[in-house]
Amino acid sequence: MSLPKISFEFFPPKTAAGTEKLRATRVQLAPLKPKFMSVTFGAGGSTQQGTLNTVLEMASEGFEAAPHLSCIGASKESLRCILMQYRAHGIRHIVALRGDLPSGMGEIGELRYACDLVTFVRAEHSDWFHIEVAAYPEYHPQSKSPRADLENFIRKMKAGANSAITQYFYNADAYFRFVDDAHKLGVDAPIVPGIMPITNYIQLMRFSKMCGAEVPKWISRRLEGFGDDREAIRAFGLDVMTAICERLVANGVPGLHFYTLNSAVASKVICERLSG
């Protein structure tokens, strides 16, 4: 099976040990020749400097680095400064998100939605940046309805986004349906499926509850049944995700974007299985 374009998401490390781990992770993943590597941005800009440092280090290593940029809680001037910093360093790829307010912060900021951020970036920098936005095959947990969520996605694309990365999912039909619905409304830009390898049951269920991703009962029950057997969870998770990715690739997805949690092993094994 021929691999589509691969990309990886990381979060900015907060310790020296975390920085070294992420460097080692990049070394392990480099042979897969990723199209780009993205770096997350904390709620309300809490990791702004860490994101910048990580992105610049990746760029110095020859990778295409794409920082996340969130507008919630930010002023236009602060966003303008961040964008100018990235442009000054030759960064041409960003992931534009609404983002989440950190606990205790009451100010939404001057830009309320991701579509407003995309519009702002285009007004400030024209076509300098390739802009990724988020898509939600199983719908954003705060959306009023599936239709409203889809319409919000369409607004982001019409505002000037180049492509989209989805929230992770474990039901490929949800992804295919979302892409079909978007195409019917005129979106022909790439919508890349987000892939979250399964390595930790408790962590997976916590993440999924927060972001609204559905974990099918047959998967959650099997994981629960493994108890503390980490090796069994890992092996089962690799089999499940490889099967999902095989179906996605067989149906011609434009790429696979792996949420690595700064660890290389699971993503690397899945990609090797797909290409082997």
C-alpha positions in Angstrom: 0.0 0.0 0.0 1.4 3.4 -1.0 1.4 5.9 1.9 -0.2 9.3 1.3 1.4 12.5 2.7 2.1 12.1 6.4 2.3 14.9 9.0 2.7 14.9 12.8 1.5 17.1 15.6 3.5 17.8 18.7 3.1 20.0 21.8 5.8 22.4 23.0 7.8 20.7 25.8 8.0 22.6 29.2 11.2 20.9 30.5 14.7 20.1 29.4 13.9 16.4 29.5 10.8 17.0 27.4 12.8 18.9 24.8 15.3 16.1 24.5 12.5 13.6 24.2 10.9 15.6 21.4 14.2 15.8 19.6 14.6 12.0 19.8 11.0 11.6 18.5 11.7 13.8 15.5 14.8 11.7 14.7 12.7 8.5 14.8 10.0 10.0 12.6 12.2 11.7 10.0 12.7 8.6 7.8 8.9 8.8 7.1 9.6 12.1 5.3 6.7 14.0 6.8 5.1 16.8 4.7 5.1 19.0 7.8 5.1 18.9 11.6 2.7 21.1 13.6 3.1 22.4 17.1 0.2 23.2 19.3 -0.6 26.5 21.0 -1.8 26.6 24.6 -5.2 28.0 25.7 -5.1 31.8 25.7 -1.6 31.8 24.3 -0.1 30.1 27.4 2.7 28.3 25.3 3.3 31.1 22.8 7.1 31.2 23.3 7.4 27.5 23.6 5.5 27.1 20.3 7.8 29.6 18.6 11.0 28.0 20.0 9.9 24.5 19.0 8.8 25.6 15.5 12.1 27.4 14.8 14.1 24.5 16.0 12.2 22.1 13.7 12.7 24.5 10.8 16.4 24.7 11.5 16.5 20.9 11.1 15.0 21.1 7.7 11.4 20.3 8.5 8.4 22.3 7.4 7.0 23.5 10.7 3.4 24.7 11.2 2.6 26.5 14.4 -0.9 26.5 15.8 -2.4 29.9 16.3 -5.5 30.5 18.4 -7.6 33.7 18.5 -9.6 33.2 21.6 -8.5 35.6 24.3 -6.1 37.4 22.0 -6.0 40.9 20.6 -5.5 41.7 17.0 -2.2 43.4 17.9 -0.9 40.3 19.7 -1.8 38.1 16.8 -0.2 40.6 14.4 3.1 40.4 16.3 3.0 36.6 16.4 2.4 36.4 12.7 5.1 38.9 11.9 7.6 36.8 14.0 6.8 33.7 12.0 7.0 35.5 8.7 10.3 37.1 9.7 11.7 33.6 10.3 10.4 32.2 7.0 7.5 30.2 8.4 4.8 29.8 5.8 2.4 27.3 7.2 0.0 27.8 10.2 -2.9 26.0 11.8 -5.6 28.6 12.6 -7.9 27.7 15.4 -10.5 29.4 17.6 -8.9 27.8 20.7 -10.1 27.5 24.2 -10.1 30.0 27.0 -7.9 29.0 29.9 -9.5 28.5 33.3 -10.3 31.9 34.9 -9.9 34.0 31.8 -13.1 35.9 30.9 -12.1 37.9 27.8 -12.9 36.2 24.5 -10.7 38.6 22.5 -11.2 40.7 19.4 -11.8 37.7 17.1 -14.5 35.3 18.2 -14.2 32.4 15.7 -11.6 30.6 13.6 -13.2 32.0 10.4 -12.5 35.5 11.8 -8.8 34.5 12.4 -8.5 33.1 8.8 -9.9 36.4 7.5 -7.5 38.4 9.6 -4.5 36.4 8.5 -5.4 36.8 4.8 -6.0 40.5 5.2 -2.6 41.0 6.9 -0.5 38.6 4.9 -2.4 37.8 1.7 -1.1 34.4 0.5 2.1 34.2 2.5 0.8 31.5 4.8 -0.7 28.1 3.9 -3.6 28.0 6.4 -4.9 24.8 7.9 -8.2 24.8 9.9 -9.9 22.2 12.0 -12.8 19.9 10.9 -15.0 17.8 13.1 -16.4 14.6 11.5 -18.4 13.8 14.7 -19.2 17.5 15.2 -17.7 20.0 17.6 -18.9 19.4 21.2 -20.2 23.0 21.4 -22.0 23.1 18.1 -25.7 23.7 18.1 -26.4 21.0 15.4 -24.5 18.9 12.8 -25.7 21.4 10.2 -24.5 24.4 12.1 -21.1 22.8 12.6 -20.8 22.0 8.9 -21.8 25.5 8.0 -19.1 26.9 10.4 -16.5 24.7 8.6 -17.6 26.0 5.2 -17.2 29.6 6.5 -13.6 28.9 7.5 -12.8 27.5 4.1 -14.5 30.4 2.3 -12.5 32.8 4.5 -9.4 31.6 2.8 -8.2 28.3 4.4 -6.1 26.1 2.1 -6.9 22.7 3.8 -8.2 21.1 6.9 -7.2 18.6 9.5 -9.9 16.7 11.3 -10.4 15.9 15.0 -9.4 12.2 15.5 -12.1 9.6 15.1 -12.5 5.8 15.3 -15.4 5.5 12.8 -14.2 6.0 9.3 -17.7 6.4 8.0 -18.0 9.6 10.0 -15.1 11.0 8.1 -16.3 9.9 4.7 -19.8 11.4 5.4 -18.3 14.7 6.5 -16.1 15.0 3.4 -19.0 14.1 1.1 -21.2 16.8 2.8 -18.5 19.4 2.5 -17.9 18.6 -1.1 -21.7 19.0 -1.8 -21.4 22.5 -0.4 -18.5 23.4 -2.6 -15.4 22.6 -0.6 -12.8 20.9 -2.8 -9.8 21.6 -0.6 -8.0 18.6 1.1 -9.6 17.4 4.4 -6.9 15.3 6.1 -8.0 12.8 8.7 -6.5 13.2 12.1 -5.2 9.9 13.6 -4.8 9.4 17.4 -2.9 6.1 18.1 -4.3 4.1 21.0 -1.7 3.6 23.7 -3.4 4.4 27.0 -7.1 3.6 27.9 -7.6 6.2 30.7 -5.9 9.0 28.7 -7.9 8.2 25.6 -11.2 8.3 27.3 -10.4 11.6 29.0 -9.2 13.2 25.8 -12.3 11.9 23.9 -14.7 13.2 26.5 -13.2 16.7 26.3 -13.1 16.9 22.5 -16.3 15.1 21.6 -14.6 12.2 19.7 -16.6 9.0 20.0 -14.8 5.8 21.1 -17.0 2.9 19.9 -18.2 0.7 22.7 -16.4 -2.4 21.3 -13.1 -0.6 21.5 -13.6 0.9 24.9 -14.8 -2.4 26.4 -11.8 -4.3 25.0 -9.4 -1.7 26.3 -11.1 -1.7 29.7 -10.8 -5.5 29.8 -7.0 -5.3 29.4 -6.7 -3.6 32.8 -3.1 -2.6 33.4 -1.7 -4.7 30.7 0.1 -2.0 28.7 1.5 -4.3 26.1 -1.9 -5.8 25.3 -3.4 -2.3 25.0 -0.6 -1.2 22.7 -0.9 -4.3 20.5 -4.7 -4.0 20.3 -4.4 -0.2 19.6 -2.0 -0.8 16.8 -4.2 -3.3 15.1 -7.3 -1.1 15.4 -5.6 2.0 14.1 -3.8 0.2 11.3 -7.1 -1.2 10.1 -8.7 2.3 10.2 -5.8 3.8 8.3 -5.8 1.1 5.7 -9.4 1.8 4.9 -8.8 5.6 4.8 -5.8 5.1 2.4 -7.6 2.7 0.2 -10.3 5.3 -0.3 -7.8 8.0 -1.4 -7.5 10.3 1.6 -5.1 13.3 0.9 -2.9 12.5 3.9 -2.8 11.2 7.4 -2.1 13.6 10.3 -0.9 11.8 13.5 -1.5 13.2 17.0 1.8 11.9 18.5 1.6 13.2 22.0 5.4 13.7 21.5 6.0 9.9 21.2 7.1 8.3 17.9 6.6 4.5 18.4 2.9 4.0 17.6 2.7 6.4 14.7 5.9 5.0 13.2 4.7 1.4 13.5 1.3 2.2 11.9 3.1 3.9 9.0 5.5 1.1 8.5 2.6 -1.4 8.5 0.8 0.6 5.9 3.8 0.9 3.6 4.9 -2.7 4.2 
